[in-house]
Amino acid sequence: MNTCYLFICSARYWPEQEEQAAAFAAMRDCLVPEGDRAVLLRAGEAFPESHRTDALVVVPMSGAVQADILRIAALFRYVILYAGYVEGNLPAPWGERMLLRNAAPTLMDCWGVLRRIHPAVQLAVSRGALADCLLLAKAAAAFSRSKLLLIGDIEPWVVSASRDLSRYMALGVTVEQVPQAELAALYERTDFDSCAACGKIYRHFAENAVRKEPDEAGLRDACRMAAALCALLEQYQADGAAIACFNLLKIGTTCCLGVSYLNDCTGKVAACEGDLDSAVTMLLLKKLGVRRLWMANPALCPDGAVQFSHCTAPLWPQRAVTLRSHHESGIGVSIQSEMPEGKVTACRISAAAGAATVQAGTARQGKRLPVCRSQMYVDFADPDRYLRTALGCHQVFAFEDCAGPAAALARMLGLQVEE
């Protein structure tokens, strides 16, 4: 993502052009990374077309530039207002001189308007906050250039996911529907012994499993399917997929290992049951830099906790992994992973509702239920909120507390974050 830094002032408050230039040079050298652009403008001047980029960082240097900031901000998809006058944000003596020239009320005047009219504006009060805002803008830009495959159709029982693919396009995500036969054909053409990806995927699961219930042929077939799924994404240059996985059972294997491998070991994502909402949610988290992701079904518990389960999951160092058959069908290979304890973030986007839920919780172990193989209990900080704001069955989990950035990114994408 390319960024332009705009330093803007008015001759009414800052008439000395030499001093303006000296302030600009000092602040640019302190703040602007190599490769990004910077420009000093006076009130009323046109913004140079050559400096149009993905994101704009605005540093108001004085008063009487509010109208200019609003005009220029409308040219950019992502805008960050930076409080350069705050002590420690820029080299002395320029912060104090900006205070003297009314930069402080200018910043808040613009923020009060832009937060109502601009869909992706942020306010940074410190250098650390500016870095966080830039990461969010970068994640939003990457998300909005993403492509997902819908392999087959959304499974009929996933009633919460949008069947109108234009809903995902409205978020900036391209969805291309691919016949399931293409994945099946790739699988049939994949020879385990000559496929390097098969060997890599096999080692990842076989070397980490404490027990393997499927036979060797079954495990190799599951790795062939995982390699075929990875190859299909590369073929279409896609960032991930939602797979109608139950229809694949007639082939005699499952894609559980492939889903786990993509979500655990790559920058791509994969969702089960053709659930595009889950795939889009995973995409949002991956663009934030979250590594391990898990999509799971909920089961409500009498103590207010929620038990989550699915037949695919990340692998965890020093935690037991058993390779088993698929829970509902007894076919292929799935994962029974001992899930970690500690902080988690549960998310779900609903393209149809134009909304997202983001909730922090604490994961723990608990009684095994007769449901999907990998299981985890979650105590939400606000259990009633989970029920009140639910947007569908499946939840996507990050195994860290990233609720703040995830909610902020969802809002930047135009989604209503359910409270």
C-alpha positions in Angstrom: 0.0 0.0 0.0 1.3 3.5 -0.9 0.8 6.4 1.5 0.9 10.1 1.1 1.6 12.4 4.0 -0.1 15.8 3.7 1.3 18.7 5.8 -1.1 21.6 5.4 -1.1 25.2 6.8 -2.7 28.6 6.2 -0.9 31.9 5.6 -3.3 33.5 8.0 -1.7 31.6 10.9 1.7 30.8 9.4 2.8 33.5 7.0 6.5 32.8 7.0 7.1 30.5 4.0 10.7 29.7 5.0 9.7 28.6 8.4 6.9 26.5 6.8 9.5 24.8 4.6 11.8 24.1 7.5 9.0 22.6 9.6 7.9 20.5 6.6 11.5 19.1 6.0 12.0 18.3 9.7 8.6 16.6 10.1 8.9 14.7 6.8 12.3 13.3 7.7 11.0 12.2 11.1 7.7 10.8 10.0 7.6 9.6 6.4 9.1 6.2 5.5 11.3 5.8 2.5 9.1 5.1 -0.6 6.1 7.0 0.6 5.2 10.5 -0.5 5.0 13.8 1.3 3.6 17.2 0.3 3.4 20.6 1.9 0.3 22.6 0.9 -1.0 26.0 1.7 -4.7 26.7 2.1 -6.4 26.9 -1.3 -3.8 25.0 -3.2 -4.7 22.0 -5.4 -3.6 18.6 -4.3 -1.1 17.3 -6.9 -2.5 14.4 -8.9 1.0 12.7 -8.9 0.7 12.2 -5.1 -2.6 10.3 -5.2 -2.2 7.0 -3.4 -4.2 4.4 -1.4 -4.0 6.2 1.9 -3.5 9.7 3.1 -2.0 10.8 6.5 -3.1 14.4 7.2 -1.0 16.6 9.6 -2.8 19.9 10.2 -0.1 22.5 10.9 -2.5 25.4 11.6 -6.1 26.7 11.6 -8.1 27.8 8.6 -7.4 24.6 6.6 -10.5 22.6 7.5 -12.3 23.0 4.2 -9.1 22.0 2.4 -8.7 18.9 4.5 -12.3 17.8 3.8 -11.8 18.4 0.1 -8.6 16.5 -0.2 -9.8 13.6 2.1 -12.6 12.9 -0.4 -9.9 11.9 -3.0 -8.6 9.0 -0.9 -10.0 5.7 0.2 -8.2 5.6 3.5 -7.6 8.7 5.6 -5.7 9.1 8.9 -5.7 12.4 10.8 -2.5 12.7 12.8 -2.2 14.9 15.9 1.3 16.0 15.1 1.2 18.8 17.7 1.0 16.3 20.6 4.3 16.3 22.5 6.6 13.5 21.3 4.9 13.0 18.0 7.2 15.3 15.9 10.5 17.0 16.5 10.7 20.1 18.7 9.9 23.0 18.3 7.3 22.3 15.6 4.6 20.7 17.7 4.5 23.6 20.0 4.4 26.0 17.1 1.5 24.1 15.5 -0.4 24.5 18.8 0.3 28.2 18.7 -1.2 28.3 15.2 -4.5 26.5 16.1 -3.6 23.0 14.8 -5.4 21.3 17.7 -8.9 22.6 17.2 -8.5 22.1 13.4 -7.8 18.4 13.9 -10.9 17.8 16.0 -13.1 20.0 13.7 -12.1 17.8 10.8 -12.4 14.6 12.8 -16.0 15.5 13.8 -17.0 15.8 10.2 -15.0 13.1 8.5 -16.0 10.4 11.0 -19.6 11.0 9.8 -19.0 11.3 6.0 -15.9 9.3 5.2 -16.2 5.4 5.5 -12.6 4.8 6.3 -11.2 7.6 8.4 -9.1 7.1 11.5 -7.6 9.3 14.2 -4.0 8.8 15.5 -2.9 10.6 18.7 0.5 9.0 19.0 3.3 7.4 16.9 2.2 4.0 18.0 -1.4 4.7 17.1 -0.4 6.0 13.7 1.4 2.7 13.0 -1.7 0.8 14.1 -3.9 2.9 11.8 -1.6 2.3 8.9 -1.7 -1.4 9.5 -5.5 -1.3 9.4 -5.5 0.7 6.2 -3.0 -1.8 4.7 -5.2 -4.7 5.8 -8.3 -3.1 4.3 -6.6 -2.4 1.0 -5.4 -6.0 0.8 -8.8 -7.4 1.8 -10.6 -5.3 -0.9 -8.3 -6.7 -3.6 -8.9 -10.3 -2.6 -10.5 -13.2 -4.5 -12.3 -16.2 -3.1 -13.5 -19.4 -4.9 -16.8 -21.0 -4.2 -16.1 -24.6 -5.0 -19.5 -26.1 -5.7 -22.5 -24.4 -4.0 -23.2 -23.3 -0.5 -24.5 -26.3 1.3 -28.3 -26.0 1.6 -28.4 -26.1 5.4 -26.1 -23.1 5.7 -29.0 -20.7 5.6 -27.2 -17.7 7.0 -24.7 -17.3 4.2 -25.7 -15.0 1.3 -26.6 -16.7 -2.0 -26.3 -13.3 -3.7 -22.6 -13.2 -4.5 -22.8 -9.4 -5.3 -23.1 -8.9 -1.5 -19.4 -10.0 -1.3 -18.4 -7.9 -4.2 -19.9 -4.9 -2.3 -17.2 -5.6 0.4 -14.5 -5.6 -2.3 -14.1 -9.3 -2.5 -14.3 -11.1 -5.8 -16.1 -14.5 -5.7 -15.6 -16.9 -8.5 -17.7 -20.0 -8.5 -15.9 -23.1 -9.7 -17.5 -26.5 -10.5 -16.7 -29.1 -7.8 -15.7 -31.4 -10.7 -12.6 -29.3 -11.2 -11.3 -30.1 -7.7 -12.3 -33.7 -8.1 -10.4 -33.9 -11.4 -7.3 -32.3 -9.9 -7.5 -34.8 -7.1 -7.7 -37.8 -9.5 -4.6 -36.5 -11.4 -2.6 -35.9 -8.3 -0.1 -38.8 -7.8 1.1 -38.9 -4.2 4.6 -40.2 -4.9 5.5 -37.6 -7.5 3.7 -34.6 -5.8 6.0 -32.6 -3.6 3.1 -30.8 -2.0 1.6 -34.2 -1.0 4.8 -35.1 0.8 5.0 -31.8 2.7 1.3 -32.0 3.8 1.7 -35.7 4.8 4.7 -34.9 7.0 2.9 -31.9 8.6 0.1 -34.2 9.8 1.7 -37.6 10.2 4.7 -36.3 12.2 2.5 -34.3 14.6 -0.1 -37.0 15.2 0.1 -39.2 18.3 -2.4 -41.6 16.8 -3.6 -42.3 13.3 -6.9 -44.2 13.0 -7.2 -44.1 9.1 -5.0 -46.5 7.2 -2.0 -45.3 5.2 -3.9 -45.3 1.9 -6.7 -43.2 3.4 -4.1 -40.7 4.8 -2.4 -40.4 1.5 -5.7 -39.8 -0.3 -6.6 -37.0 2.2 -3.2 -35.4 1.5 -3.8 -35.7 -2.3 -7.1 -33.8 -1.8 -5.3 -31.2 0.3 -2.6 -30.7 -2.4 -5.3 -30.5 -5.1 -7.1 -27.8 -3.1 -3.9 -25.8 -2.8 -3.2 -26.2 -6.5 -6.7 -25.1 -7.5 -6.2 -21.8 -5.5 -2.9 -21.2 -7.2 -4.5 -22.0 -10.6 -7.1 -19.3 -10.1 -4.8 -17.0 -8.2 -7.3 -16.9 -5.3 -6.8 -16.0 -1.7 -9.0 -18.7 -0.4 -12.1 -20.8 -0.9 -15.4 -21.9 0.5 -15.8 -25.6 -0.3 -19.0 -27.7 -0.5 -17.2 -30.4 1.3 -20.0 -32.9 1.9 -20.4 -33.4 -1.8 -16.8 -34.6 -2.0 -17.5 -37.5 0.3 -18.7 -39.6 -2.7 -15.0 -39.5 -3.9 -14.1 -41.5 -0.8 -12.1 -38.8 1.1 -12.5 -35.4 2.8 -10.8 -32.0 2.5 -10.5 -31.6 6.3 -6.7 -31.8 6.1 -6.6 -29.3 3.3 -8.8 -26.8 5.2 -6.5 -27.2 8.2 -3.3 -26.8 6.2 -4.4 -23.7 4.4 -5.7 -21.9 7.5 -2.7 -23.0 9.7 0.3 -22.9 7.4 -0.4 -20.4 4.6 -1.6 -16.9 4.0 -4.7 -18.3 2.4 -8.0 -19.4 3.9 -10.5 -22.2 3.5 -14.0 -22.6 4.9 -16.2 -25.7 5.1 -19.7 -26.4 3.8 -19.5 -23.7 1.1 -19.9 -21.0 3.9 -18.7 -17.9 2.1 -19.4 -15.7 5.2 -16.9 -17.8 7.2 -14.3 -17.6 4.3 -14.7 -13.8 4.2 -14.3 -13.6 8.0 -11.2 -15.7 7.8 -9.9 -13.4 5.1 -10.4 -10.3 7.3 -8.4 -11.9 10.1 -5.6 -13.2 7.9 -5.2 -9.7 6.4 -4.7 -8.5 10.0 -1.8 -10.9 10.3 -3.5 -13.6 12.3 -1.9 -16.9 11.6 -4.0 -19.8 12.9 -7.8 -19.8 12.3 -10.6 -22.2 13.0 -14.2 -22.4 11.9 -16.5 -24.3 14.3 -20.1 -25.2 15.2 -21.6 -24.0 18.5 -23.3 -26.0 21.2 -24.9 -24.1 24.1 -24.1 -25.2 27.6 -26.2 -24.8 30.8 -23.5 -22.8 32.6 -23.5 -20.1 29.9 -20.4 -21.3 28.1 -20.5 -22.4 24.5 -18.8 -25.6 23.2 -17.4 -25.3 19.7 -16.4 -28.2 17.4 -15.4 -29.1 13.9 -13.6 -31.9 12.1 -10.7 -29.6 11.1 -8.4 -27.5 13.3 -4.9 -26.0 13.5 -2.1 -28.2 15.0 -0.5 -27.0 18.2 3.0 -27.7 19.5 3.0 -30.0 22.5 -0.7 -30.7 22.1 -2.0 -34.1 21.1 -3.4 -34.6 17.6 -5.3 -37.7 16.5 -6.1 -38.3 12.9 -9.6 -39.8 12.7 -12.4 -40.3 10.2 -15.0 -37.5 9.4 -17.5 -37.4 12.3 -20.8 -37.4 10.3 -19.8 -39.9 7.6 -16.9 -42.0 8.9 -15.1 -41.3 5.6 -11.6 -39.9 5.0 -9.4 -38.2 7.5 -10.3 -35.5 10.0 -8.4 -33.9 12.9 -9.0 -34.3 16.6 -6.8 -31.6 18.0 -6.3 -30.8 21.6 -7.2 -27.1 21.5 -5.3 -24.5 23.4 -6.5 -22.6 26.5 -6.5 -18.8 26.9 -7.6 -15.8 24.9 -9.6 -16.2 21.7 -11.5 -13.9 19.4 -14.7 -15.1 17.8 -15.9 -13.4 14.6 -18.5 -13.7 11.9 -19.3 -11.5 8.9 -22.8 -11.6 7.4 -22.6 -10.2 3.8 -26.4 -10.4 3.6 -26.9 -8.3 6.8 -23.9 -6.0 6.1 -22.8 -6.7 9.6 -20.1 -8.4 11.7 -19.8 -9.8 15.2 -16.5 -9.6 17.1 -16.3 -11.0 20.6 -13.4 -11.8 23.0 -13.5 -14.9 25.1 -11.5 -17.4 27.0 -11.0 -21.0 25.7 -10.8 -24.0 28.0 -11.0 -27.7 28.1 -14.3 -29.5 29.0 -16.3 -32.7 28.7 -16.2 -34.2 25.2 -19.6 -34.2 23.5 -20.8 -36.6 20.7 -20.1 -33.9 18.0 -17.3 -33.1 15.6 -13.8 -34.2 16.4 -11.9 -31.1 17.6 -13.7 -29.4 20.5 -13.2 -26.3 22.7 -15.2 -24.6 25.3 -15.4 -20.7 25.3 -16.4 -18.4 28.1 -17.4 -15.2 26.5 -17.0 -11.9 28.4 -20.6 -11.2 27.6 -22.5 -14.5 27.0 -25.8 -12.7 26.3 -24.2 -10.6 23.6 -23.1 -13.8 21.8 -26.7 -15.0 21.6 -28.2 -11.6 21.0 -25.9 -10.7 18.0 -25.5 -14.1 16.4 -25.3 -13.9 12.6 -25.1 -17.6 11.9 -24.0 -21.0 13.1 -20.3 -21.0 12.3 -17.9 -18.9 14.3 -14.3 -18.2 13.1 -11.7 -18.1 15.9 -8.4 -16.4 16.2 -6.3 -17.7 19.1 -5.4 -14.3 20.4 -7.2 -11.2 21.5 -7.6 -9.2 18.3 -11.1 -8.0 18.9 -10.2 -4.3 18.7 -8.4 -4.4 15.4 -10.9 -6.9 13.9 -13.9 -4.6 14.8 -12.1 -1.5 13.5 -11.3 -3.2 10.2 -14.9 -4.4 9.8 -16.1 -0.9 10.3 -13.6 0.4 7.8 -15.1 -2.0 5.3 -18.5 -0.5 5.8 -19.9 -3.3 8.1 -22.0 -2.6 11.1 -20.4 -4.2 14.1 -23.1 -5.7 16.3 -23.1 -4.6 19.9 
